[in-house]
Amino acid sequence: MTPASISNSFFLSVLIIVIFIFNLAAASSPFSCQGGSVYVVAHPDDDLLFQSPDLLHEIRVHACVTTIFLTSGDAGIPGSYSEARESGNEAAYASMASRPNGTWQTTLTQMGGQILRVRTLDGRPELQKVWLRLPDGNSLGEGFSGTGNTSLQKLYQGDITKMEATDGSARYTLNALKDVISGILKIRKPNNIRVQDFKREYTSLGNEHDHPDHLTAARIVRDAVADGAAPKAKLIGYAGYPISHHPSTLPSNSTDFEAKKEAFFAYAAFDSRVCQNYDDCEQRDVSGHGQGYSYWLQREYYIV
């Protein structure tokens, strides 16, 4: 064998090894696509209320969409309530994907030292969800007694050092939570990262008040992006509760408004604590001093 042939043989062997390692890494990824958008929200209805119709538009064109839910949205209620909310959100996505009877498959994967539960819609592999199931932090960030009065805000501000998932599946420090989010973003390589309001102050009251879980989930992702988790992605923030007090952005006769309502009420069928049709929402919101679901369904606002 000549030196040239030895060199070529060695190069070929190295190339085969590199290709094998690359394929192995790709095969082990729980995510089926890259690009598109990663949505990160606090609760199982936040994406449907505050990030739609953007979410709806991406699902319609088969964009790569992964949504990360930081809390279970348990509202301090023990038992199956939070699982019902997950089922409702999945029903909403299936509705938006024109697969109303679609089923979801579960993949367990390790990320940042934690075992994550990734869900994928059958027939639409580009639609995936990650459920972290941390405790709901309550409306002022004080938490609920049943989950140790823990909250994302307390974790972020250093008042507590860790949070445990409501199903006992994981325990997160702030750094561990950031590591998981960063790990997902590095694998997914999204074009857009869509979060909630990372600018509003926790102390905002009255018409300007938003849920502390919304504000904290957005801040945690913002920090991960600032640390280089997704250097090519655009970070897009969405306003929450306060949009009730701004003009409607979705005409009542628009297809986007109808589709947004349809998706939300597919979710609502699983959540006994929310209105079940638009008339019901409007009647409840009159007593809610001009803030609530009927207002949120008519609006979508960006953080600027």
N, C-alpha and C positions, 0 to 999 in steps of 0.2 A: 504494500500500500504506500502510495507516495505521500509526501508531506501535505500536498494540496488536498488529496482525498481524505487524509486524517482530519485536516482542518474543516473540510466541508461536513464530514461525518459528525464531528464534535458540535459544529454550529447547528446541524439538523437536530441532534439530540437535545441541545439546550432549547431550541425552538419548540420541540415537541413537549418538553417539560413545562415551558412557559404557557403554552396553549392549554395543556392539561390543567395547570393550576388555575388559569383564568376561567376555564369552563367549570371547574369544580366550584370556584367562588360564585360564579353566576348561577349555577344550579342550586347552591345552598341559600341563595337569597329568597326571602319569603315574598318579595315584591315582584310583580309580573312585568313591570314596565318602568321607564324613566321619563323625565320631562313632565309636562302637564303641571298639575298643582298638588301640593300637600296642604290640606286644611287642618288647622289645629284649633279646637274649641274646648270649652270647659264642660258643657253639658250635652246630653243627647238630642236636644232640639235647637241648639244655638246655630248650627249650620243651616238649618231649614228656615229659621226666622231672620237671621241677620246677614247671611252670606249668599242668599238666593235673591235674584235669579242667576247670579254668576255661577253658582254650583249647578243649577239646572242646565244652563247653556253648555257647560263643559261635559256633563253627562250625556246630553243629546248628541254631541259630536264625537263621542267615544274617546274623549281625552283621558289621559292617565290621571286618575284621581285617587288619592289616599287621604283618609280623614282620621286624625288622631283625637281621641276623646280623653281628656285628662281625668275627669271625675266620672263617677257612676251616675251622678244626678239623683242620688238616693233620697235627698231632702230629709235625711234623718229618719226615714221610714225603714224599719227592718223587714226582712223577708224578700219577696220576689219583685218589689216595685221597680228597682233599678234594672233588673233583667227585662222586665216588660218594656221599659223605655228603650233599651237596646234593640229589642225586637221591633218596636215601633219605628225607630230610625232606619233599620234595615228594610222595613216595609216601604218607607218613604223613598229610599234609594231605588228599590226595585220598581216602584211606581214611576219614578223619573226615567228609569232605563227601559220603560215599556215592557217590564217583566213582572207584572203584579203578583204572580204566584212563584216568583223566583226563590230559590233556596241558596243558603250561604254555607260555604265550607270553612272549617277552622284549620289553621296551621299554627303550631307552636314553634317559636324561634327564640334564640337567645340574643339579647342586645344589651350592652352596657351592664353585664352581670345579672340581668333580669330575664325571666321567661315572659315573652309577649304573646298575646293572643291576636292573631291576624285573621280577619274574615274576608272572604272573596266571594263575589256574586257569581253563581253558576251561569255560564254563557257570556259573562261580561267580566273577564279576568282583570281588566284595567280598573275595576271598581273595588277598592279594598278599604278596610277599616282596622284600626288598632285601638283596643279598649284597655286603658290602664286602670280604671275602676278605683281611683282615689276617692276619699270621702268628699261629698258636697260640703262647701264651706259656709253655707247659710248666707242670708242676704246682707249681713254686715261683716262677714269674714270671721264670725265668732265660732263657727262650727256647730256641731250637734253633740249632745251628751252621749248618744249611743255610739259615736265614733271618736270618743275621747276629746271632743271639742277641738279637733284639728282642722286645718284649712290650708289651702294653697297660699293664701296671703301670709298666714303665720309662718309657714315654711320659708317663703321667699324673704320675709323680713327678719328671719332669725329668731322668732319667738318659740319655735319648736325645731327640733333637729331632724325629725323623720315623720313620715306618714305611712300608714299601712293600708293596702288595698282593702276594699270592703269585703272581698271574698277571701282575704288572707293569702292571696297568691303572690304578693310582693311587698317589699318595704323599701321606701325611697327616702334618701336624703336629698337635699336640693341638688347637689352635684350629681348624684345618681340619676335624678330625673332629667337634668340637662344632658347627661351622657346618652341616655336612651333617645332623647329627641335628636341630638346631634348625630347619633348612629343611624337613625332612620333617614335623616336628611342627606347624609353622605352617600347612602346606598341609593336612595330614590332620585337624587339629582334633579329636583323639580325646577321648572322655569319660574314658578310662582309659589310663594309660601303665604297662605291666606290665614290671618289670625284675627283676633278681636282687638279691643282698644288698648293699645300700649301707652297711650299718652294721658288719658284721663286720670285725675288724682283720686286716690281712695277716699278722700275727705269730701268729694263732691256730693251735694245733698239735693233734695227736691227733684226738680225736673232734670238735673244734671247727674243724678245718681245712677251708677251702673253696678252690676253684681261684681263683688271683689274677685270671684273665681274667673270672670271674663277678663278682668284687668290683669290678673296675675298670670293666667295661662299665656296671654299675649306677651307679657314682659319676659317670661321664661324663654319663649321661642325667640324673641328679639335678641336676648342675650346670647343664645346659642348661635344665632346668625352672625352677631357681632364678633363672636369667637372663631368664625371661619367655617361653620358647619355647612354652609351652602353659598360659596362666594359668588356664584353666577346667578343666583335666584333673586327675584324681586320680592321684597316684603310688602304685603298689602294688608292694611288694617281695616276692620269694619266696626262701625259704631253699634252700640247695643241699645239698652232701654231708652236712652234719651232721644232716639230717632222718632219716638211718638210725637214729639213736639216740633217736628219739622215737616215741611210739605211732603205730601205723598209723591213717590217717584214711579209708582206703577198705576197707570190708569185702570179704573175698575172694569173696563171692557177689553183689556189687553190679554193676549194669550199667556204672557208671562205671569200675570196676576192669577189667572185661572189655574195654571200649572203649579204655581207656588202653593196656592190653597190646597190643591189636590194632594200634593206631596205631604203637606203638613197634616192634613186630616187623615191620611193613611197612617201617619205616626200617631195622631191623637187617639185612634181607635185602641191603642195599647196603653194610653196614659189617662187614667181615670180622673186626674186632677186638673186637666185642661179642657177648654171648650171643645165640643165635638162637631160643630158646624159654624159657619161664619155668622149667622144670626145670633147664635149662642154667644160667640165671642164679642159681638157688638154690645149685647145686653150686659154682659159682665163688665165690659170696659167702661160703660157709662158710670157704673158704680165705682170703678177703679180710678176715677178722677182723670180720665183722658190718657191713660197709658195701659197698653196691654196688647193681646194677640192680634186683634183686628187692625190695630195701628202698625204693628211690626210687619204684618203680612203685606201691607201696602207700600213698604219702604225698604230701601237698601242704601246705606250711606258709607262712604269711605272715610278713613281717618287721614287728615291732611296736616 
